[in-house]
Amino acid sequence: SIQTKHSESYEKRLQQVELLKELTVQQQRKVAEVLHEVHFKKGTKIISQGDDGKAFYVVDCGSVSCIDRNRSNGDLVLGPGQYFGELALLNKEKRNRDVVAREDTTCLVLGISDFERLLGSLKGVMDKNLGMRVIRTVEIFKTLSTDVCERVVDAFKERVFSKGDTVIKENDPGTS
């Protein structure tokens, strides 16, 4: 059937996605069975910062820009085999960035209910992969090996600051 051919084709593509490599073949097959392909024309806004998360996306062909309108984080460019949209689904948060097709782009899309049912348990892997993506946008980390970057990501501890909080004070000894 056509659906079976699509699922088999999607399975092969999912094996190239860093996050989903941790899945068993059977788990990848289940994800492939519920994916659907969506085509976006160059310039199309796929996700708007501040929206609720409704889907998880894997770039199949083409590329997207992930743009932080608040400019608190660097922009990301994602290409085939890379993914976006997972954070809002995992953390029940609003979308962190606008995502715009840089060229005609095809994404494999997994809706929120299927995502939660099939991938919700991968939060730890997804968090680490996100850390790797973010660290690669920081100039001093760009030349480090993947192994070293993974150790750096593992060493990071999240701290939350409110607007106006002092993050670093001049002449204080460094502790982190």
BANU-473925 format. One line per 2 residues: number of its first residue (from 1); their letters; for each residue x, y, z of N, C-alpha, C, O. Coordinates in Angstrom, 1 decimal, padded with zeros to 4 digits. Example, Ala and Ser with C-alpha at 12.3 -4.5 7.8 and 13.67 -1.06 7.14 Angstrom:
# BANU-473925
1> as> 013.2:-005.7:007.8:012.3:-004.5:007.8:013.2:-003.3:007.8:014.2:-003.3:008.5  012.8:-002.2:007.1:013.7:-001.1:007.1:012.9:000.0:007.9:013.4:001.1:008.0
END
This chain:
# BANU-473925
1> si> 000.8:-001.2:000.0:000.0:000.0:000.0:000.9:001.3:000.0:002.1:001.2:000.3  000.3:002.4:-000.4:001.0:003.6:-000.4:001.5:004.0:001.0:002.6:004.5:001.2
3> qt> 000.6:003.8:002.0:001.0:004.2:003.4:002.2:003.4:003.9:003.1:003.9:004.5  002.3:002.1:003.5:003.4:001.2:003.9:004.7:001.7:003.3:005.7:001.8:003.9
5> kh> 004.6:002.1:002.0:005.8:002.6:001.3:006.3:003.9:002.0:007.5:004.1:002.2  005.4:004.8:002.3:005.7:006.0:003.0:006.4:005.7:004.3:007.4:006.3:004.7
7> se> 005.8:004.8:005.1:006.3:004.5:006.4:007.7:003.9:006.3:008.6:004.3:007.1  008.0:003.0:005.3:009.3:002.4:005.2:010.3:003.5:004.8:011.4:003.5:005.3
9> sy> 009.9:004.4:003.9:010.8:005.5:003.5:011.1:006.4:004.7:012.2:006.9:004.9  010.0:006.7:005.5:010.2:007.6:006.7:011.1:006.9:007.7:012.0:007.6:008.3
11> ek> 011.0:005.6:007.9:011.8:004.8:008.8:013.3:005.1:008.5:014.1:005.3:009.4  013.7:004.9:007.2:015.0:005.1:006.8:015.5:006.5:007.1:016.6:006.7:007.6
13> rl> 014.7:007.5:006.9:015.0:008.9:007.2:015.2:009.1:008.7:016.0:009.9:009.1  014.3:008.5:009.5:014.3:008.7:010.9:015.6:008.1:011.5:016.1:008.6:012.6
15> qq> 016.2:007.1:010.9:017.5:006.5:011.4:018.6:007.5:011.3:019.6:007.4:012.0  018.4:008.6:010.5:019.5:009.6:010.4:019.3:010.8:011.4:020.2:011.6:011.5
17> ve> 018.2:010.8:012.1:017.9:011.9:013.0:018.5:011.5:014.4:018.2:010.5:015.0  019.4:012.4:014.8:020.2:012.2:016.0:019.4:011.8:017.2:019.6:010.8:017.9
19> ll> 018.3:012.5:017.5:017.4:012.3:018.6:016.8:010.9:018.5:016.7:010.2:019.5  016.4:010.5:017.3:015.6:009.2:017.2:016.5:008.0:017.0:016.0:006.9:017.0
21> ke> 017.8:008.2:016.9:018.7:007.0:016.9:018.6:006.2:018.1:019.0:005.0:018.1  018.2:006.8:019.2:018.1:006.0:020.5:016.9:005.1:020.5:016.8:004.2:021.3
23> lt> 016.0:005.3:019.6:014.8:004.4:019.5:015.1:003.0:018.9:016.1:002.9:018.1  014.4:002.0:019.3:014.5:000.7:018.7:013.9:000.8:017.3:013.2:001.7:017.0
25> vq> 014.2:-000.2:016.5:013.6:-000.3:015.2:012.1:-000.3:015.2:011.4:000.4:014.5  011.5:-001.0:016.2:010.1:-001.0:016.4:009.5:000.3:016.8:008.5:000.7:016.3
27> qq> 010.2:001.0:017.6:009.7:002.4:018.0:009.8:003.3:016.8:008.9:004.1:016.6  010.9:003.3:016.0:011.0:004.1:014.8:009.9:003.8:013.9:009.4:004.7:013.2
29> rk> 009.5:002.5:013.7:008.5:002.1:012.8:007.1:002.8:013.3:006.4:003.2:012.4  006.9:002.7:014.6:005.6:003.3:015.1:005.6:004.8:014.8:004.5:005.4:014.5
31> va> 006.7:005.5:015.0:006.8:006.9:014.7:006.5:007.1:013.2:005.8:008.0:012.8  007.2:006.3:012.4:007.1:006.5:010.9:005.6:006.3:010.4:005.2:007.0:009.5
33> ev> 004.9:005.4:011.1:003.5:005.2:010.7:002.6:006.3:010.9:001.6:006.4:010.2  002.9:007.3:011.8:002.0:008.4:012.1:002.5:009.7:011.6:001.9:010.7:011.8
35> lh> 003.7:009.7:011.0:004.3:011.0:010.4:003.5:011.4:009.2:002.9:010.5:008.5  003.5:012.6:008.9:003.0:013.1:007.6:003.9:014.2:007.1:004.6:014.9:007.8
37> ev> 004.0:014.2:005.8:004.9:015.1:005.1:004.2:016.4:004.8:003.1:016.5:004.3  004.9:017.5:005.1:004.3:018.9:004.8:005.4:019.7:004.1:006.6:019.7:004.5
39> hf> 004.9:020.3:003.0:005.8:021.1:002.2:005.6:022.6:002.5:004.5:023.1:002.6  006.7:023.3:002.6:006.7:024.8:002.9:007.4:025.5:001.9:008.6:025.1:001.5
41> kk> 006.8:026.6:001.3:007.5:027.4:000.4:008.5:028.3:001.1:008.4:028.6:002.3  009.6:028.7:000.4:010.6:029.6:000.9:009.9:030.8:001.5:009.0:031.4:000.9
43> gt> 010.3:031.2:002.7:009.7:032.4:003.4:008.5:032.1:004.3:008.1:033.0:005.0  008.0:030.9:004.2:006.8:030.5:005.0:007.2:030.4:006.5:008.2:029.7:006.9
45> ki> 006.4:031.0:007.4:006.6:030.9:008.8:005.9:029.6:009.3:004.7:029.5:009.1  006.7:028.7:009.7:006.2:027.4:010.2:005.7:027.4:011.6:004.7:026.8:011.9
47> is> 006.5:028.1:012.4:006.1:028.3:013.9:006.3:029.7:014.2:007.2:030.4:013.7  005.4:030.2:015.1:005.5:031.6:015.6:005.9:031.6:017.0:005.2:030.9:017.8
49> qg> 006.9:032.3:017.4:007.3:032.5:018.8:006.1:032.9:019.6:005.4:033.8:019.2  005.9:032.2:020.8:004.8:032.5:021.7:003.6:031.7:021.5:002.7:031.6:022.3
51> dd> 003.5:030.9:020.3:002.4:030.0:020.1:002.5:028.8:021.0:003.6:028.4:021.5  001.4:028.1:021.2:001.4:026.8:021.8:002.0:025.8:020.9:001.8:025.9:019.6
53> gk> 002.6:024.8:021.4:003.2:023.7:020.6:002.1:022.7:020.2:001.4:022.2:021.0  002.1:022.4:018.9:001.1:021.5:018.4:001.7:020.3:017.6:001.0:019.3:017.3
55> af> 003.0:020.4:017.3:003.7:019.4:016.5:005.2:019.4:016.7:005.8:020.4:017.1  005.8:018.3:016.3:007.3:018.1:016.3:007.6:018.0:014.8:006.9:017.3:014.1
57> yv> 008.7:018.6:014.4:009.1:018.6:013.0:010.5:018.1:012.8:011.4:018.3:013.6  010.7:017.3:011.7:012.0:016.8:011.3:012.2:017.4:009.9:011.3:017.2:009.0
59> vd> 013.3:018.1:009.6:013.5:018.7:008.3:013.9:017.5:007.4:014.9:016.8:007.7  013.2:017.3:006.4:013.5:016.2:005.4:014.4:016.7:004.3:015.4:016.0:004.0
61> cg> 014.0:017.8:003.7:014.8:018.4:002.7:014.6:019.9:002.8:013.5:020.4:003.1  015.6:020.7:002.4:015.6:022.1:002.5:016.2:022.5:003.9:017.0:021.8:004.5
63> sv> 015.9:023.7:004.3:016.4:024.2:005.6:015.5:025.3:006.2:014.7:025.9:005.5  015.6:025.5:007.5:014.8:026.5:008.2:015.7:027.3:009.1:016.8:026.9:009.5
65> sc> 015.3:028.5:009.4:015.9:029.4:010.4:015.0:029.5:011.6:013.8:029.7:011.5  015.7:029.3:012.7:015.0:029.4:014.0:015.4:030.7:014.6:016.6:030.9:015.0
67> id> 014.5:031.7:014.7:014.8:033.0:015.0:014.2:033.4:016.4:013.0:033.3:016.6  015.0:033.9:017.3:014.6:034.4:018.5:014.3:035.9:018.4:015.2:036.7:018.3
69> rn> 013.0:036.3:018.4:012.6:037.7:018.2:013.1:038.5:019.3:013.3:039.8:019.2  013.3:037.9:020.5:013.8:038.7:021.7:015.3:038.9:021.7:015.8:039.7:022.5
71> rs> 015.9:038.2:020.8:017.4:038.3:020.6:018.2:037.9:021.8:019.3:038.3:022.1  017.6:037.0:022.7:018.3:036.6:023.9:019.1:035.3:023.5:020.0:034.9:024.3
73> ng> 018.9:034.7:022.4:019.6:033.5:021.9:020.0:033.8:020.5:019.3:034.5:019.7  021.1:033.2:020.0:021.5:033.2:018.6:020.5:032.5:017.8:019.9:031.5:018.2
75> dl> 020.4:032.9:016.5:019.6:032.2:015.6:020.2:030.8:015.2:021.4:030.7:015.2  019.4:029.8:014.9:019.9:028.5:014.5:019.4:028.3:013.0:018.3:028.7:012.6
77> vl> 020.2:027.6:012.3:019.9:027.1:010.9:019.9:025.6:011.0:020.9:025.0:011.4  018.8:025.0:010.6:018.6:023.5:010.7:018.4:023.0:009.3:017.7:023.6:008.5
79> gp> 019.0:021.8:009.0:018.9:021.2:007.7:018.4:019.8:007.8:017.9:019.4:008.9  018.5:019.0:006.7:017.9:017.7:006.7:018.4:016.8:007.9:019.6:016.8:008.2
81> gq> 017.5:016.1:008.5:017.8:015.2:009.6:017.8:015.9:011.0:017.8:015.3:012.0  017.7:017.3:010.9:017.6:018.0:012.2:016.1:018.3:012.5:015.3:018.2:011.6
83> yf> 015.8:018.6:013.7:014.4:018.7:014.2:014.2:020.0:015.0:015.2:020.6:015.5  012.9:020.3:015.1:012.6:021.5:016.0:011.1:021.3:016.4:010.4:020.4:015.9
85> ge> 010.8:022.1:017.4:009.4:022.0:018.0:009.2:021.1:019.2:008.1:021.0:019.7  010.3:020.4:019.6:010.2:019.5:020.7:010.1:020.1:022.0:009.4:019.6:022.9
87> la> 010.7:021.3:022.2:010.7:021.9:023.6:009.3:022.3:024.1:009.0:022.0:025.2  008.6:022.9:023.2:007.2:023.3:023.6:006.4:022.1:024.0:005.5:022.2:024.9
89> ll> 006.6:021.0:023.3:005.8:019.8:023.6:006.2:019.1:024.9:005.4:018.7:025.7  007.5:019.0:025.1:008.1:018.4:026.2:007.8:019.1:027.5:007.5:018.6:028.6
91> nk> 008.0:020.5:027.4:008.0:021.3:028.6:006.6:022.0:028.8:006.5:022.8:029.8  005.7:021.8:027.9:004.4:022.4:028.0:004.6:024.0:028.0:003.9:024.7:028.8
93> ek> 005.5:024.5:027.2:005.8:025.9:027.1:005.3:026.5:025.8:004.9:025.7:024.9  005.4:027.8:025.7:005.1:028.4:024.4:006.3:028.2:023.5:007.4:028.0:024.0
95> rn> 006.1:028.4:022.2:007.2:028.3:021.3:008.3:029.3:021.6:007.9:030.5:021.8  009.6:028.9:021.6:010.7:029.8:021.9:011.2:030.7:020.7:011.8:031.7:021.0
97> rd> 010.8:030.3:019.5:011.4:031.0:018.3:010.4:030.9:017.2:009.5:030.1:017.1  010.6:031.9:016.3:009.9:031.7:015.0:010.7:030.7:014.2:012.0:030.7:014.3
99> vv> 010.1:029.9:013.4:010.8:029.0:012.5:010.3:029.3:011.1:009.1:029.3:010.8  011.2:029.7:010.2:010.9:030.1:008.8:011.7:029.3:007.8:012.9:029.0:008.0
101> ar> 011.0:028.8:006.7:011.6:028.1:005.7:012.6:029.0:004.9:012.2:030.1:004.4  013.9:028.6:004.8:014.9:029.4:004.2:014.9:029.2:002.6:015.4:030.0:001.9
103> ed> 014.2:028.1:002.2:014.1:027.7:000.8:012.9:026.8:000.8:012.3:026.5:001.9  012.5:026.3:-000.3:011.4:025.3:-000.3:011.8:024.1:000.5:012.9:023.6:000.3
105> tt> 011.0:023.8:001.5:011.4:022.8:002.5:010.3:021.8:002.8:009.1:022.1:002.8  010.7:020.5:003.0:009.8:019.5:003.4:010.1:019.0:004.8:011.3:018.7:005.1
107> cl> 009.1:018.9:005.6:009.3:018.4:007.0:008.4:017.2:007.2:007.3:017.1:006.6  008.9:016.3:008.0:008.1:015.2:008.5:007.5:015.7:009.8:008.3:016.1:010.7
109> vl> 006.2:015.6:010.0:005.5:016.2:011.1:004.8:015.1:012.0:004.2:014.2:011.4  005.0:015.3:013.3:004.4:014.4:014.3:003.5:015.3:015.2:004.0:016.1:015.8
111> gi> 002.2:015.0:015.2:001.3:015.8:016.0:001.5:015.6:017.5:002.2:014.6:017.9  001.0:016.5:018.3:001.3:016.5:019.7:000.9:015.2:020.4:001.6:014.7:021.3
113> sd> -000.3:014.7:020.1:-000.7:013.5:020.9:000.2:012.3:020.5:000.5:011.5:021.4  000.5:012.1:019.3:001.4:011.0:018.9:002.8:011.2:019.5:003.5:010.3:019.9
115> fe> 003.3:012.5:019.5:004.6:012.8:020.1:004.6:012.4:021.5:005.5:011.7:021.9  003.6:012.8:022.3:003.6:012.5:023.7:003.5:011.0:024.0:004.2:010.5:024.8
117> rl> 002.7:010.3:023.1:002.5:008.9:023.3:003.8:008.1:022.9:004.2:007.2:023.6  004.5:008.5:021.9:005.6:007.8:021.4:007.0:008.3:021.8:007.9:007.5:022.0
119> lg> 007.1:009.6:022.1:008.5:010.2:022.4:008.6:010.9:023.7:009.7:011.3:024.1  007.5:011.0:024.5:007.6:011.7:025.7:008.7:011.2:026.7:009.2:012.0:027.4
121> sl> 009.0:009.9:026.6:010.0:009.3:027.5:011.5:009.7:027.1:012.4:009.3:027.8  011.6:010.4:025.9:013.0:010.7:025.5:013.4:012.1:025.9:014.4:012.7:025.4
123> kg> 012.8:012.7:026.9:013.1:014.0:027.4:014.6:014.2:027.7:015.2:015.2:027.3  015.2:013.3:028.4:016.6:013.4:028.7:017.5:013.5:027.5:018.4:014.4:027.4
125> vm> 017.3:012.6:026.5:018.0:012.7:025.3:017.8:014.0:024.5:018.7:014.6:024.0  016.6:014.4:024.5:016.2:015.6:023.8:016.9:016.8:024.5:017.4:017.7:023.8
127> dk> 016.9:016.9:025.8:017.5:018.0:026.5:019.0:018.0:026.2:019.5:019.1:025.9  019.7:016.9:026.2:021.1:016.9:025.9:021.3:017.3:024.4:022.3:018.1:024.2
129> nl> 020.5:016.8:023.5:020.7:017.2:022.1:020.5:018.7:021.9:021.2:019.3:021.1  019.5:019.2:022.6:019.3:020.7:022.5:020.5:021.4:023.1:020.9:022.4:022.5
131> gm> 021.0:021.0:024.2:022.2:021.6:024.7:023.4:021.6:023.7:024.1:022.6:023.6  023.5:020.5:023.0:024.6:020.4:021.9:024.3:021.4:020.8:025.2:022.0:020.3
133> rv> 023.1:021.5:020.4:022.7:022.5:019.3:023.1:023.9:019.8:023.6:024.7:019.0  022.7:024.2:021.0:022.9:025.6:021.5:024.4:025.9:021.7:024.9:026.9:021.3
135> ir> 025.1:024.9:022.2:026.5:025.1:022.5:027.3:025.4:021.2:028.3:026.1:021.2  026.8:024.8:020.1:027.5:024.9:018.8:027.3:026.3:018.2:027.9:026.7:017.2
137> tv> 026.4:027.1:018.8:026.2:028.5:018.3:027.1:029.4:019.1:027.2:030.6:018.7  027.8:029.0:020.1:028.7:029.8:020.9:030.1:029.7:020.3:030.7:028.6:020.2
139> ei> 030.7:030.8:019.9:032.0:030.8:019.2:033.1:030.0:019.8:033.8:029.2:019.1  033.3:030.1:021.1:034.4:029.4:021.8:034.2:027.9:021.8:035.2:027.2:022.0
141> fk> 033.0:027.4:021.6:032.8:025.9:021.6:032.8:025.3:020.2:032.8:024.1:020.1  032.7:026.1:019.2:032.6:025.6:017.8:033.7:024.7:017.3:033.4:023.8:016.5
143> tl> 034.9:024.8:017.9:036.0:024.0:017.4:036.2:022.8:018.3:037.1:021.9:017.9  035.5:022.6:019.3:035.6:021.5:020.2:035.0:020.2:019.6:034.1:020.3:018.8
145> st> 035.6:019.1:019.9:035.1:017.8:019.4:033.7:017.5:020.0:033.3:018.1:021.0  032.9:016.7:019.4:031.6:016.3:019.9:031.7:015.7:021.3:030.9:016.1:022.2
147> dv> 032.7:014.9:021.5:032.9:014.3:022.8:033.1:015.3:023.9:032.5:015.3:025.0  033.9:016.3:023.7:034.2:017.4:024.6:032.9:018.2:024.8:032.6:018.6:026.0
149> ce> 032.2:018.6:023.8:031.0:019.3:023.9:030.0:018.6:024.7:029.3:019.2:025.5  029.9:017.3:024.5:028.9:016.5:025.3:029.3:016.6:026.8:028.4:016.7:027.7
151> rv> 030.6:016.5:027.2:031.0:016.7:028.6:030.6:018.1:029.1:030.2:018.2:030.3  030.8:019.1:028.3:030.5:020.5:028.7:029.0:020.6:028.9:028.6:021.1:030.0
153> vd> 028.2:020.0:028.0:026.7:020.1:028.2:026.3:019.3:029.5:025.5:019.8:030.2  026.9:018.2:029.7:026.6:017.4:030.9:027.0:018.2:032.2:026.3:018.0:033.2
155> af> 028.0:019.0:032.1:028.4:019.8:033.3:027.6:021.0:033.6:027.6:021.6:034.7  026.8:021.5:032.6:026.0:022.7:032.8:024.9:022.4:033.8:024.3:021.3:033.8
157> ke> 024.6:023.4:034.6:023.4:023.4:035.5:022.6:024.6:035.2:023.1:025.7:035.0  021.3:024.3:035.0:020.4:025.4:034.7:020.2:026.3:035.9:019.9:025.8:037.0
159> rv> 020.2:027.6:035.7:019.9:028.6:036.7:018.9:029.6:036.1:019.1:030.0:034.9  017.9:029.9:036.8:016.9:030.8:036.3:017.1:032.2:037.0:017.2:032.3:038.2
161> fs> 017.1:033.2:036.2:017.3:034.6:036.7:016.0:035.4:036.3:015.5:035.2:035.3  015.7:036.3:037.2:014.6:037.2:036.9:015.2:038.5:036.3:016.3:038.8:036.5
163> kg> 014.3:039.2:035.6:014.8:040.5:035.1:015.3:041.4:036.2:014.6:041.6:037.2  016.5:041.9:035.9:017.1:042.8:036.9:018.0:042.1:037.9:018.8:042.8:038.6
165> dt> 018.0:040.8:038.0:019.0:040.0:038.8:020.4:040.3:038.4:020.6:040.4:037.2  021.3:040.3:039.3:022.7:040.4:039.0:023.2:038.9:038.7:023.1:038.0:039.5
167> vi> 023.8:038.7:037.5:024.2:037.4:037.1:025.7:037.2:037.5:026.1:036.2:038.1  026.5:038.2:037.1:027.9:038.2:037.5:028.3:039.6:038.0:027.8:040.6:037.5
169> ke> 029.0:039.7:039.1:029.4:040.9:039.7:030.9:041.1:039.5:031.7:040.2:039.9  031.3:042.3:039.0:032.7:042.5:038.8:033.5:042.4:040.1:033.1:042.8:041.2
171> nd> 034.7:041.7:039.9:035.7:041.5:041.0:035.3:040.3:042.0:036.0:040.0:042.9  034.1:039.7:041.8:033.7:038.6:042.6:034.5:037.4:042.1:034.7:037.3:040.8
173> pg> 034.9:036.4:042.9:035.6:035.2:042.4:034.6:034.4:041.6:033.5:034.3:041.9  035.2:033.8:040.5:034.3:032.9:039.7:034.1:031.6:040.4:035.1:031.0:040.9
175> ts> 032.9:031.1:040.4:032.6:029.8:041.0:031.9:028.9:040.0:031.7:027.7:040.3  031.5:029.4:038.9:030.9:028.5:037.9:031.1:029.0:036.5:030.7:028.3:035.5
END
